[in-house]
Amino acid sequence: MRLTAQFWVQAYLARLRLEGIPAFVVAHGDDTGGAVLVKLNTLDGQAQAFQRSFDLMSGERRWLPLAEGDEAEVDAVLARQRRTDPDLWVIEVEDRAGRHMLDAPGMEG
């Protein structure tokens, strides 16, 4: 059984709070089945966006980069994704050290 998108987002935000990493919901997608994108803002004009991907060979779900570089360019990619998928969640994480916790145990979703 898969977790709902809203439950995963709530757990992710709680995990980030425990680490003292600010994060917020930029776009609230479908509560049950919406996909989630995570934007990491390093507060220096640069950003990365991550999406969950399913590896057909291993059966694992992992977070892979969708876009990286200038924050405005990453924002443009996220805006295009939102136009094609209105059920999409976008979470923005702000951390100068580049921590996003997506590689932490249990975050593969």
NORZICOR-V411714 format. One record per helix or strand of 3 or more residues. SS is the DSSP state (a for helix, b for strand). FROM is the first residue (numbers start at 0). TO is the last residue. If there is no record, write none. Layout:
ss=SS from=FROM to=TO
ss=SS from=FROM to=TO
//
This chain:
ss=a from=4 to=17
ss=b from=21 to=26
ss=b from=35 to=40
ss=b from=45 to=53
ss=b from=60 to=69
ss=a from=70 to=83
ss=b from=88 to=93
//
